[in-house]
């Protein structure tokens, strides 16, 4: 027998004219019969269960295996291994090469996203709303041409970009030194941009920014075009300049896009293996451009210490997750849930 309750009035008495209220068990049985149809079950299996199974198989399972291997002394090509606990983690944090790589990655994760995002946002604002200061709000004339030109480096493989810029930075016959000597700066006739401790990292960061700024500019252009143009027109009527408009209107309204771009650039900065391997295979002078992914690669495939390399991979994954969590936290603390706009 199913219990039926009625809506109670003041003091617990039944409300006048209150309709019966079914119990939870009756509600559950009714909704289960209605919701668990063949169409719903097949939809969940195909569009939720299958992707989840693939994610567990190809992402979570290898990560769990990497954690297990990081606790052993496995050499990678034998069937014998011994569990050594956290000895590999203690070893990598006493390894000067890994600590140098960690510092270089931290430098990259701080500088690279900031420079790339600032340039991308500035160029996107100019292309979309940086046109004439009177009349209809619009971007520069021929903005499509600028989008195509700036996006072009992104379609070139990273290894090709690294090799090309390696020749551009060549101290003997490179375009950079050739241009500088042509304008009278003879001191740069044979300057080793990738071979000097003070310029190696800066020259490398410039290459990565050059290859990425066009893509994120196009991303921000699409986001800005989704904003109501009347908002920018109202800001112009209130006397807001381009810089104030960008800071108080554009950035708050496309905050989610900026956050996503920041995370992706941070992940790139924490990896950067291809660019570093192409520009400076040995890490540059005094390991000025040596990053964690290079140390991991050499430890695994050169030294055949897969247990130690797996521990480095786990640390790299945890640092990446911590960076993403930090970006979300900063975005939340700075008012991500508040409606942005001109004030």
C-alpha positions, 0 to 999 in steps of 0.5 A: 500500500502506498502512503499518500500525504497531503500538504499541511497548513499552519500548525501541521493541520491539512491545508484546506483544499490541499492536493495529495502529495505522493511519497518518494517511493511512488515518485521514484517508481513513476519517473523510473518507468518514464525515463528509462526508455531504450532511446535514453539508455542508448543515448547515454551509452553512446554519448556518455558511456563510450567517451567515458570508457575511452577516457578511462582507458587512454588517459586515466589508465596510463596515468595510474600505470605511470604512478605505479612505475614511478615507485619502481626501478624499472629500466624500460626493456626488461621484466625485472623491477623492484619497488623502491617507494618514493626514492625516485621522487627524492632523487629528482628533487636532489637532481640539479638538472631537474631543478634547473629545468623546473625553474626554467618551466616556472619562468616560461609559465609566468612570462609566456602566457602574459606576453602572448595574451597581452599581444593577442588581446591588443591586436584583437581589439585593434582589429575589431573595435580599433577603427575610426574614433567616430561613427559606427564602432568597427575595426581596421580596414582590411582586418581579414588580411591581418587575421590571415597573416597572423594566423599563418604561423600557427598552421606551421608545425612546431618543429619546422618553426624551431628549425627555421628560427634556428637558422634565423638566429644563426650567428654566421649568416643568420637574418637577425645578425644580418639585419642588425649589422646592416643598420650599423650595429656591428657588435652583433655581427656574430652574436650567438642569440641561442648560445648566450645565457642572457639571451637564449631563453628570451630568444626562445620565448619570442619564437613561441610567442610569434607562433601562438599570438595569431591563433589567440588573436583569432580566438579573441576576435571571435569572442569580441564579435559576440559582444553587443556593439551597442556596449562599445558605442555607449562607452565611446559616448561616455568618453572612454578611450580605447585602453579603458574600453579594453580593460573595463569592457572587452576583457571582463566580457570575454573572461572565459575565453581569456581563462581558457587561453591562459590554461592552454598557454600554461600547459604549452609553457610547462611542456615546450619540448618541441621548440626547445629540442629544435632550437637548443637540443642540449639545453643551451649554455648552462642549461638556460633553456633546459625544461622538464620534458627534455630531462624526462626524455633523456632520462627515459630514452637515453639513460633507460631509467623509466622509473625515474622518468615516470616520477618526473612525469607525475611531478610534471602532471601535478604541476600542470594541474596545480597551474590550472587550479590556480588560474581558476582560483584567480579567475574566481577571486577576481570576480568571474561570476560577476557580470562584467561591463563598463562602469 
